[in-house]
Amino acid sequence: MIIIGILVSLGGIVALCWLLFNLAVFALPLFAGISIGLWANSTGAGGLGGVIVGALAAAATFGLFQLLLLVVRPAWLKLLVLLVFVAPAVVAGYHATFGIVKLTMPSETWQVVFAVAGAIAVGITALMRLTMMAPPGPAGQGVARAS
C-alpha cells in the first residue's frame, strides 16, 4: 500500500508540473482576470458578474499581448513585451516548485535552490512558448534586392 501511495503522489506531482508548464504562458492574463474579477465582485457586480468581467479582462490582456506582438516592430520592444508576460510565469514557477520541494526536502537551502531552478525552467518554457506565438516578420525582411 505504501508503494501505491508513493506512486500516486509521484504521478500527482508530475501532473501538476505538466499543468504548470502548460499554463505558465497565461499567468499574467490569469492574474489580471482574477484581480479585476475580484474588484468587480467587491463593487457589487456579484459572483457571476465578477466571473464574467474577470474572464473578459483575462481575454483582453491576452489579446493585448497578441496585438502588441503584431504591431511592435523593433526586436528589443518585442522582447520587452515578452518579458512582461514571462515575469509572472517565473514567479508562479518559483512558488509552485517551492511548494512541492517543501513537502519533500528538509533543508531550506536546497528548497530555495530547487525553487530557483524550477523558476528558471518555467520562465524559459514560457518564453519559448510565447515566442512561438509571435507572428513572423514580413517575408522579404532583411533581404537585399538588386534593382
C-alpha positions in Angstrom: 0.0 0.0 0.0 2.8 2.4 0.8 4.3 1.9 -2.7 1.0 2.6 -4.3 0.7 5.8 -2.3 4.2 6.9 -3.3 3.5 6.2 -7.0 0.2 8.1 -6.8 1.9 11.0 -5.2 4.6 11.0 -7.8 2.0 10.8 -10.5 0.2 13.8 -9.0 3.4 15.8 -8.8 4.2 15.0 -12.5 0.6 16.0 -13.5 0.9 19.3 -11.6 4.3 20.1 -13.1 2.9 19.4 -16.6 -0.1 21.6 -15.9 2.2 24.4 -14.5 4.4 24.3 -17.7 1.4 24.4 -19.9 -0.4 27.2 -18.1 2.6 29.3 -17.2 2.1 31.2 -20.5 -1.2 32.5 -19.2 0.0 33.6 -15.7 -0.4 37.4 -16.4 -3.8 37.2 -18.1 -5.0 34.9 -15.2 -3.7 37.3 -12.6 -5.3 40.3 -14.4 -8.6 38.4 -14.8 -8.7 37.3 -11.1 -7.8 40.8 -9.9 -10.4 42.6 -12.0 -13.0 39.9 -11.3 -12.5 40.3 -7.5 -12.6 44.1 -7.9 -15.9 43.8 -9.9 -17.3 41.4 -7.2 -16.4 43.8 -4.4 -18.0 46.8 -6.2 -21.4 45.0 -6.4 -21.3 43.0 -9.6 -21.9 39.8 -7.7 -20.3 36.4 -8.2 -21.4 35.8 -11.8 -20.7 39.3 -12.8 -17.2 39.1 -11.3 -16.5 35.9 -13.2 -17.7 37.4 -16.5 -15.8 40.6 -16.0 -12.7 38.7 -14.9 -12.9 36.4 -18.0 -13.3 39.4 -20.3 -10.3 41.1 -18.6 -8.1 38.0 -19.0 -9.1 37.7 -22.7 -8.4 41.4 -23.2 -5.0 41.0 -21.6 -4.0 38.1 -23.8 -5.5 39.9 -26.8 -3.4 43.0 -26.0 -0.3 40.8 -25.9 -1.1 39.4 -29.3 -1.8 42.9 -30.7 1.4 44.3 -29.3 3.5 41.5 -30.8 1.8 42.1 -34.2 2.2 45.9 -34.1 5.5 46.4 -32.4 8.4 46.3 -34.9 11.7 46.7 -33.0 13.0 43.4 -31.7 14.0 44.9 -28.4 10.5 46.1 -27.8 9.0 42.7 -28.7 11.5 41.2 -26.2 10.3 43.7 -23.6 6.6 42.7 -24.2 7.6 39.0 -23.9 9.4 39.6 -20.6 6.4 41.4 -19.2 4.4 38.2 -19.8 7.2 35.9 -18.7 7.9 37.6 -15.3 4.6 36.4 -13.7 5.3 32.9 -15.0 8.7 32.9 -13.3 7.2 33.9 -10.0 4.5 31.2 -10.4 7.1 28.7 -11.2 9.2 29.6 -8.2 6.3 29.3 -5.8 4.9 26.1 -7.3 8.3 24.4 -7.2 9.0 25.7 -3.7 5.6 24.3 -2.5 6.5 20.9 -4.0 10.0 20.7 -2.6 8.9 22.0 0.8 7.0 18.8 1.2 9.9 16.5 0.2 13.1 18.2 1.3 14.0 19.2 4.9 16.9 21.6 4.0 15.8 25.1 3.5 18.8 26.0 1.4 18.1 23.1 -1.1 14.4 24.1 -1.2 15.4 27.5 -2.4 17.9 26.1 -4.9 15.4 23.8 -6.4 12.7 26.5 -6.4 15.0 28.9 -8.3 15.9 26.1 -10.8 12.1 25.5 -11.2 11.5 29.2 -11.8 14.2 29.3 -14.4 12.8 26.2 -16.2 9.3 27.6 -16.1 10.5 31.0 -17.3 12.4 29.5 -20.2 9.5 27.3 -21.2 7.1 30.3 -21.0 9.4 32.5 -23.1 9.8 29.8 -25.8 6.0 29.2 -25.9 5.3 32.9 -26.1 8.0 33.4 -28.8 6.3 30.7 -30.9 3.1 32.7 -30.6 4.7 35.8 -32.1 3.8 36.4 -35.7 6.6 36.2 -38.2 8.0 39.3 -39.8 7.4 40.2 -43.4 8.7 37.6 -46.0 11.4 39.9 -47.5 12.6 41.4 -44.3 16.4 41.6 -44.2 16.9 40.5 -47.8 18.9 42.8 -50.1 17.5 43.0 -53.6 19.3 44.2 -56.8 17.4 46.7 -58.9 
